């Protein structure tokens, strides 16, 4: 996003999302049987840092929908889909492809997995952003599980302009703000109905199902609840929030500061009550990560922060903005680094420490430092250059179809 288009609070939520996911993967490496009772509740809550994935989907939907809402409200034509596609590809593809390739090599070398046709199929389907449609290919590579969500998000990238194209074709919606938002509510409802149909039509058997069977068994455990259409419903809530935010007066108010704090409190409460339930925190209609309470609270916080008088700018401080800038790298590289640490030092993360918490914290410090370093290199040497190239390719057009980054 260009500096003059910076939305207060967006960087904070982006940074929080990637750090929550990192906390989740770090906590998965903590031996819960050995931690003191007084720390058990905190550790169990940290395991639900996977809620950060829902934040990413809400935030992406919010940012990417804004140009479409502005065009629809202004009565103009659809933003350039060519520009939209180029910028999305430039932002996502190079980093994803490079991380997937490194992970694939690590799987064959350090993890000593045989090169089977199925392993190759998973890798290729990931490179094509098509791994999200079957449990066998759900995880594109063995050494970097978090990459599963990127093809899911690419599906939402495709569905967003497709759904907006319907709104642009419907008579009476242009420059009629309220009716257009009602029409988008129908889009969300349609995604939820499609999600229910997937649950009914594509139920999986129990053969080889469960994390005891590795990543593919875990994928079979997750699907069909984890499906691209259900996640598009989360993404579409972010898009709806963008439409509402654009309708609000530009004047900032302390009331929005209070609303943002209340929304964060609700989101935090929903995350905090998740221990004791499923590890995926399935919500309404079996959609993970506390749906719809958590994503709605995040969407509300995002809208409120954009119009807050102080909180949004306070949260978007310099360190937070930097973490947000390299957040994609933090997400795609963290699992590779954690896997390498464990393979090279089997006693890491408290496994061989008398005090498991101290040992775990020491490994977390090392891991976090390496993740930040690698993510910084990834952004400055690869991702940033690709983003700049995408911007140059589309800079000749006056139409700004998408924000600079997500």
DOTOR-215804 format. One record per atom (N, C-alpha, C): x, z, y. Coordinates in steps of 0.2 Angstrom, whole numbers, plus 2048, in hexadecimal, padded with zeros to 3 digits. Layout:
<sites>
XZY;...
</sites>
This chain:
<sites>
8048007FA;800800800;804800806;8037FC80B;8077FC811;806802815;80B804819;80B80B81C;80580C820;802807824;7FC808828;7F6809824;7F680781D;7F0807819;7F180E815;7F6812816;7F7818811;7F081C812;7EE81E80C;7E882280B;7EA82980A;7E882E80E;7EA83580D;7E8838806;7EC83B803;7EB83E7FC;7EC8397F6;7ED8337F7;7EE82E7F2;7F48307EE;7FA8317F2;8008327F0;8008387EC;7FD83D7EF;7FD8447EB;7FA8437E4;7F48407E4;7F183F7DD;7F583B7D9;7F88367DB;7FC8327D7;8028367D4;80583A7D8;80B83E7D6;8088447D1;8028477D3;80084C7CE;7FE8497C8;7FB8437C7;7FA8407C1;80083F7BC;80583C7BF;80B83B7BB;80E8427B9;80E8477BD;81184D7BB;80D8517B6;8078507B7;8028537B2;8048507AB;80484A7AA;8068467A4;80D8497A1;8118497A6;81884C7A4;8188537A1;8148577A5;81385E7A2;81085E79B;80B85979A;808859794;80D85778E;81185278F;81685078A;81B855789;81D85978E;82285E78E;81F864789;81886678B;81586B787;81486A780;81386377E;812862777;818863773;81E864777;824866773;82686D773;821871775;822879775;81E87B76F;82287F76B;81F883765;81B888767;814887767;80F88B769;80F892765;81189175F;81189775B;81689D75D;81B89B761;82089F763;8208A276A;81B8A076E;81B8A2775;8178A8775;8198AC77A;8168B377B;80F8B277D;80B8B777B;8038B777C;8028B6783;8058B9788;8048B978F;8058B2792;8098AD78E;80A8A7791;8068A178D;8028A4788;7FE89F784;7F989B788;7F589E78C;7F089B78F;7F3895794;7F8897798;7FB89279C;7FE88C798;80188D793;80488878E;7FE88378C;7F988678A;7F3882787;7F087E78D;7F0881793;7ED87D798;7F287779A;7F887879A;7FD87379B;7FD86D796;7FA86F790;7FA86978B;7F486478D;7F0866792;7EB862794;7ED85E79B;7F485E79C;7F68597A1;7F48527A0;7F285079A;7F0849798;7EA84779D;7E784C7A0;7E184B7A5;7E48467AB;7EB8467AB;7EE8427B0;7EC83A7AF;7EB8387A9;7E98327A8;7E38307AB;7DE8347AB;7D78337AF;7D98337B6;7DD8377B9;7DF8367C0;7E182F7C2;7E682C7BD;7E88267BF;7E38217BF;7DE8217BA;7D981C7BA;7D481D7C0;7D28237C2;7CE8237C8;7D28217CE;7D88237CF;7DC8217D5;7DD8197D5;7DE8167CF;7DF80F7CF;7D980B7D1;7D380D7CE;7CD80A7D0;7CB80B7D7;7CD8117DA;7CC8127E1;7D080D7E6;7D680D7E4;7DA8097E9;7D98017E8;7D87FF7E2;7D77F87E1;7D07F57E3;7CB7FA7E3;7C57F87E5;7C47F77EC;7C87FA7F0;7C77FA7F8;7C67F37FB;7CB7EF7F9;7CA7E87FC;7C47E47FA;7C27E67F4;7BB7E27F2;7B57E57F6;7B57EC7F7;7B07EF7FB;7B07EC802;7B67EC805;7B67EA80C;7B47E380D;7B67DE808;7B37D7808;7AC7D7807;7A97DB802;7A27DB801;79E7DD807;7A07E380A;79D7E680F;79D7E1816;7A37DE816;7A47D981C;7A07D381B;79E7D1816;79A7CB815;79F7C5813;7A57C6812;7AA7C1811;7AB7BF809;7AF7BB807;7B07B9801;7B47BE7FD;7B47BD7F6;7B87C17F2;7BF7C17F4;7C37C77F4;7CA7C67F5;7CE7C27F0;7D37BF7F1;7D77BA7ED;7D97BE7E6;7D67BB7E1;7D77BD7DA;7DE7BB7D8;7E17B67DB;7E87B47D9;7ED7B97DC;7EC7BB7E2;7F07C17E5;7EF7C77E1;7E97C97E0;7E87CF7DC;7EB7CF7D5;7EB7C97D2;7EE7C97CB;7F67C97CC;7F97C67D1;8007C67D2;8027CD7D4;7FF7D07D8;8017D77DA;8007DC7D4;7FB7DB7D0;7FA7E07CB;8007DF7C5;8017D87C4;8067D77BF;80D7D97C2;80F7D87C8;8157DA7CB;8167E27CA;8117E57CB;8117ED7CB;8127EF7C4;80E7EC7BF;80E7EF7B9;8137EC7B4;8137E67B3;8167E27AE;81D7E47AD;8227E37B2;8297E37B1;82B7EA7AE;8287F07B1;82A7F67AF;8287F77A8;8217F57A7;81E7F67A0;8227F379B;8237EC79C;8277E8797;82E7EB796;8317ED79B;8387F079A;8387F6796;8337FB798;833801794;83180078D;82C7FB78C;82A7FA785;82F7F7781;8337F3784;8397F0780;83E7F577E;8407F9783;8457FF781;84280377C;83C80577C;838809777;839806770;8377FF770;8377FC76A;83E7FC767;8447FB76B;84A7FB768;84C802766;84A80776A;84B80E768;848810761;84280D760;83E80E75A;84280B754;845805755;84980274F;85080574E;853808753;85980B753;859813752;858816757;85881E757;853820752;84D81E752;84882074D;84881D746;84C818746;84E81473F;84881273C;84380F740;83D80C73D;83E80573A;83C803735;83D7FC733;8397F7737;83C7F1738;8387EC73C;8337E9737;82D7EB738;8287E8734;8237E4738;81F7DF735;81B7DB739;8167DF73D;8147E573B;80F7E973E;8127EC745;8197EE744;81C7F174A;81D7EC74F;81F7E674D;8207E0751;8197DE755;8147DE751;80D7DC754;80B7E1759;80C7E8758;80B7ED75D;80F7EB763;8157EA763;8197E9769;8177E276C;8167DD769;8147D776C;80D7D876F;8087DB76C;8017DC76F;8027E0775;8077E5775;8087E977B;80A7E5781;80F7E0780;8127DC785;80D7D7788;8087D6784;8027D1786;7FC7D5789;7FD7DC789;7F87E178C;7F27E0788;7F27DF781;7EC7DE77D;7EC7E4777;7F17E9778;7F17EE772;7EB7F3772;7E77F3777;7E27F8778;7DC7F6774;7DB7F1770;7D57EF76D;7D57F1766;7DA7F4763;7DA7F675C;7DF7FC75B;7DD800756;7E1806755;7E8804752;7E87FF74F;7EF7FD74C;7F47FB751;7F27F9757;7F67F775C;7F67FB762;7F1801762;7F0805768;7F680776B;7FB80A767;80280C76A;807806769;80880376E;80D7FD76D;8137FE76A;81680476B;81D806769;81D80D766;82180F762;82281575F;82581A764;82A818768;82D81D76B;82B81F772;82581C774;82281D77B;81B81C77B;818822778;810822777;80C82177D;80E824783;80A823789;80981C78B;80D817789;80C81078B;80580E789;801811784;7FB80F782;7F680E788;7F781278D;7F2812793;7F280C797;7F8808797;7F980379C;7F57FD79A;7F57FB794;7F07F5792;7E97F7794;7E77FE793;7E0800794;7DF7FF79C;7E48007A0;7E38007A7;7E27F87A9;7E67F47A6;7E67ED7A7;7DF7EA7A6;7DC7ED7A0;7D57EB79F;7D07EC7A5;7D17F27A8;7CE7F47AE;7CF7EF7B4;7D67ED7B4;7D87E97BA;7D47E27B9;7D27E07B3;7CF7DA7B2;7C77DB7B3;7C47E07B1;7BD7E27B2;7BB7E37B9;7C07E67BD;7BE7E87C4;7BC7E17C8;7C07DC7C8;7BE7D67CC;7B87D37C9;7B87D37C2;7B27D07BF;7AC7D37C1;7AB7D97C1;7A57DD7C3;7A47DC7CA;7A97DC7CE;7A87DA7D6;7A57D37D7;7A77CF7D3;7A57C87D3;79E7C77D2;79B7CC7CE;7947CC7CD;7907CE7D4;7937D37D6;7907D67DD;7917D17E2;7967CD7E3;7967C87E8;7917C37E7;78F7C27E1;78A7BC7DF;7837BF7E0;7827C57E0;77B7C87E1;7797C77E8;7737C47E9;7707C37F0;76E7CA7F3;7707CB7F9;76D7D17FC;7727D77FC;7787D67F9;77D7DC7F9;7827DC7FE;7837D6801;7897D6806;7867D980C;78A7DD80F;7897E1815;7837E6814;7817E780E;77C7EC80D;77F7F1809;7827F680C;7877FB809;7847FF803;77E802805;77B806800;7798037F9;7767FD7FA;7747F97F4;77A7F77F0;77F7F57F4;7857F37F0;7887F97EC;7887FF7EE;78A8057EB;7868067E5;77F8057E6;77B8067E0;77C8017DB;77E7FB7DD;77F7F67D8;7857F87D4;78A7FB7D7;7907FD7D3;78F8037CF;78A8077D1;78880C7CC;7858097C5;7828037C6;7808007C0;7867FD7BC;78B7FB7BF;7917F97BC;7947FF7B8;7948057BB;79680B7B7;79280C7B1;78B80C7B2;78680D7AD;7878087A7;7888027A9;78A7FC7A4;7907FE7A0;7958007A3;79B80279F;79A80879B;79680D79D;794812798;790810792;78B80B794;78780978E;78C805789;79080178C;7957FD787;799802783;79B807787;79F80C783;79B80F77D;79581177E;791813779;79080E773;78F808775;78F803770;79580276C;79B80376F;7A180376B;7A2809767;7A080F769;7A0815764;79B81375E;79681075F;79180F759;794809755;796804758;7987FE754;79F7FE751;7A3802754;7AA802751;7AD80974F;7A980D74C;7AB813749;7B0811743;7B5816743;7BB81573E;7BA819738;7BD817733;7BD81C72D;7C282172D;7C3825729;7C882B729;7CE829725;7CF823722;7D582271F;7DB821724;7E0825723;7E6825727;7E482772E;7DF82B72F;7DD82D736;7E0834737;7E383573D;7E683B73F;7ED83B741;7EF840745;7F6840748;7FB841742;7F984373C;7FE844737;80083E734;7FD838736;7FE832734;80282E739;80583173E;80982E743;80582B749;80882774D;804825753;7FE820751;7FF81C74C;7F981874A;7F381D747;7F5822744;7F0827741;7EC82A747;7F182C74C;7EE82F752;7E982A756;7EB824756;7E781F75A;7E081E756;7E181E74F;7DA81E74C;7D682474D;7D982A74E;7D6830750;7D282F757;7D682C75C;7D382B762;7CE826763;7CF821760;7CA81B760;7C481D75C;7BE81A75E;7BC816763;7BB81A76A;7BB82176A;7BA824770;7BF822776;7C5821774;7CA81D778;7C9816778;7C581377C;7C580C77D;7C5809784;7C7803785;7C880178C;7C2801790;7BC80078D;7B6800791;7B4807793;7B580C78F;7B4813791;7B8815797;7BE813797;7C381479C;7C28107A2;7BF80B7A1;7BC8077A7;7B780B7AB;7B380E7A7;7AE8137AB;7B18187AF;7B781B7AD;7BB81F7B1;7BD81B7B7;7C08167B6;7C38117BB;7BE80F7C0;7B880E7BE;7B280C7C2;7B08117C7;7B08187C4;7AF81D7C9;7B381E7CF;7BA81C7CD;7BE81C7D3;7BC8167D8;7BA8107D5;7B880B7D9;7B280D7DD;7AD8107DA;7A78127DE;7A98177E4;7AE81C7E2;7B08207E7;7B381C7ED;7B78177EC;7BA8137F1;7B48107F6;7AF80E7F2;7A980B7F6;7A68107FB;7A58167F8;7A381C7FC;7A781E802;7AE81E800;7B3820806;7B281B80B;7B281580A;7B281080F;7AC810814;7A6813811;7A0814815;7A081A81A;7A581E819;7A582481D;7A9823823;7A7827829;7AA82682F;7B182782F;7B5824833;7BC824833;7BF82B836;7BB82E839;7BD83583C;7BE83A837;7C483D838;7C6843833;7C2849835;7C184D82F;7BD853830;7C085982C;7C085F82E;7C286582A;7BD866824;7B7863825;7B286481F;7B4860819;7B885A81A;7BB857814;7C185A811;7C485E815;7C9863812;7C686880D;7C186B80F;7BD86F80B;7BB86C805;7B8866806;7B5862800;7BB8607FB;7C085F7FE;7C685D7F9;7C88637F5;7C98697F8;7CB86F7F5;7C58717F0;7BF8707F1;7BA8717EC;7BA86D7E6;7BC8667E8;7BC8617E2;7C28637DE;7C88657E1;7CE8677DD;7CC86D7D9;7C88717DC;7C78777D8;7C38767D2;7BE8717D2;7BA86F7CD;7BE86B7C8;7C28677CA;7C78637C5;7CB8687C2;7CE86D7C5;7D28727C2;7CF8767BD;7C98787BF;7C587C7BA;7C38787B4;7C18727B5;7C086D7AF;7C686D7AA;7CC86C7AD;7D286C7A9;7D38737A6;7D28787A9;7D487F7A7;7D08817A1;7C987E7A1;7C588179B;7C687C795;7CA877795;7CB873790;7CE876789;7D387B78A;7D687E784;7D0881780;7D1880779;7CB882775;7C787D772;7C7877776;7C3871774;7C886C771;7C6866771;7CA86076E;7D085F773;7D685D770;7DC85C774;7DB856779;7D6852778;7D484D77D;7CF84E782;7CC855781;7C7857786;7C1852787;7BF850781;7B984B781;7B384E785;7B184A78A;7AB84C78E;7A584878C;7A1847791;79A843790;79C83C78D;79883B788;798834784;79F834780;7A283977F;7A883977B;7AE83677F;7AE835786;7B383278A;7B883878B;7BF83778A;7C383C78B;7C583F792;7C8844793;7CA847799;7C584A79D;7C084D79A;7BB85179E;7B684C7A2;7B584779F;7B08427A2;7A98457A2;7A58447A8;7A78417AE;7A98467B3;7A984D7B2;7AA8527B7;7B18517BA;7B68507B6;7BD8507B8;7BE84A7BC;7BD8447BA;7BE83E7BE;7B983E7C5;7B38407C4;7AF8417CA;7B28457CF;7B584B7CD;7B88507D2;7BE84D7D5;7C28497D1;7C88457D4;7C68407D9;7C183C7D7;7BE8377DC;7BC83A7E2;7B88407E2;7B68447E8;7BC8467EC;7C18497E8;7C784B7EC;7CA8467F0;7CB8407EC;7CE83A7EF;7CA8387F6;7C48377F5;7C08357FB;7C183A801;7C08417FF;7C1846804;7C8846807;7CD845803;7D4846806;7D584080B;7D283A80A;7D383480E;7D0836815;7CB83B816;7C883C81C;7C984381E;7CE84781B;7CF84E81C;7D384E823;7D3854826;7D785482C;7DE85682B;7DF85B826;7E685D825;7E885D81E;7E485E819;7E685F812;7E985880F;7E6853811;7E984C80E;7F084B810;7F184C817;7F884B819;7FD850817;7FA856816;7FF85C814;80185B80D;7FC858808;7FE857801;803851801;80284C805;806846804;80D847808;81084C806;81784D80A;81C849807;822849809;827844807;829845800;82A84B7FD;82C84B7F6;8268487F1;82084A7F3;81A8477F0;81A8407F0;81B83D7F6;81B8367F7;8208327F2;8268367F2;82B8337EE;8298337E6;8278387E4;8258397DD;81F8347DC;81B8337E1;81582E7E0;8188277DF;81D8257E3;82181F7E3;82481D7DC;8278227D9;82A8217D3;8258237CD;81F8247CE;81A8277C9;81A8237C3;81981C7C4;8198187BE;81F8187BA;8258197BD;82B8197B9;82B8207B5;8288257B8;82882C7B5;82382B7AF;81E8287B0;8198277AA;81C8237A4;81F81E7A6;8218197A0;82781B79D;82B81F7A0;83282179D;83282879A;82E82C79C;82E83379A;82F834792;82B83178F;82A832787;831830784;83482A786;83A828784;83F82D785;84083078B;84583578C;84483B788;83E83D787;83C843784;83E84277C;83C83C77A;83E83B773;84683B772;849838776;851837776;85483E776;85184377A;85484977B;85384D774;84D84C771;84B85076B;85084D765;851846765;855843760;85C845760;85F845766;866847767;86784E767;862852768;86385A768;85D85D765;85C85D75E;85786075A;85586775C;85986A75F;858871761;855872768;85486C76B;85186C772;84A86F773;848870779;84187277A;83F879776;84487D776;843884773;84388476B;84487E768;84487E761;84988375E;84F883761;85488875E;85688E762;85288F767;85389576B;85089B769;8538A176A;8508A7769;84A8A876D;84A8A6773;8458A7778;8428A0779;83C89E776;83A897775;83889577C;836899781;833897787;83989578C;83F89978B;84589878F;84889178D;848891786;84B88A784;847884786;841885786;83C880787;83D87E78F;83D883793;83E88279A;84587E79C;84A880798;85087D799;850876798;84D874792;84C86D790;848869795;84386D797;83E86A79C;8428687A3;84686C7A5;84A86B7AB;84E8657AA;8528647A4;85685E7A3;8518587A2;84C85979F;84885379E;8458507A4;8428557A9;83F8537AF;8448507B3;84B8527B3;85084F7B7;8518487B5;8528477AF;8538407AC;84D83C7AD;84783E7AD;84183A7AE;8418387B5;84283C7BA;84283A7C1;8488357C2;84E8367BF;8538327C0;85282B7BE;84F82B7B7;84E8247B4;8488217B8;8438247BA;83D8217BE;84081F7C4;8448227C8;8478207CE;84B8197CD;84F8197C8;8538137C7;84E80D7C5;84980F7C1;84480A7BF;8408077C5;83F80B7CA;83B8097D0;8408057D4;8468077D6;84A8047DB;84D7FE7D8;84E7FE7D1;8527F87CE;84D7F37CB;8477F57CA;8437F07C6;83C7F07CA;8387F57CA;8317F57CC;8317F37D3;8357F67D8;8347F47DF;8367ED7E0;83B7EA7DD;83C7E37DE;8377DF7DC;8337E17D6;82D7DD7D4;8287DD7D9;8277E37DB;8217E47E0;8237E07E6;8297E07E9;82B7DC7EF;82A7D57ED;82B7D37E7;82B7CB7E6;8237CA7E5;81F7CE7E3;8187CD7E3;8157CC7EA;8177D17EE;8157D17F5;8177CA7F8;81D7C87F7;81F7C27FA;81B7BC7F8;81A7BC7F2;8167B67EF;80F7B67F2;80C7BC7F4;8057BC7F7;8057BD7FE;80B7BD801;80B7BF809;8087B980D;8087B380A;8067AE80F;7FE7AE810;7FB7B280B;7F37B280C;7F17B8810;7ED7B7815;7EA7BC819;7E67C1815;7E47BF80F;7E07C480B;7E47C9807;7E37CF809;7E67D4805;7E27D7800;7E37D47FA;7DE7D67F4;7DF7DC7F1;7E57DF7F1;7E67E57EE;7EB7EA7F2;7EB7F07F1;7F07F47F4;7F77F37F1;7FC7F57F5;8037F37F3;8057F67ED;8027FC7EB;8047FF7E5;7FF8047E3;7FF8057DC;7FB80A7D9;7FF80E7D4;
</sites>
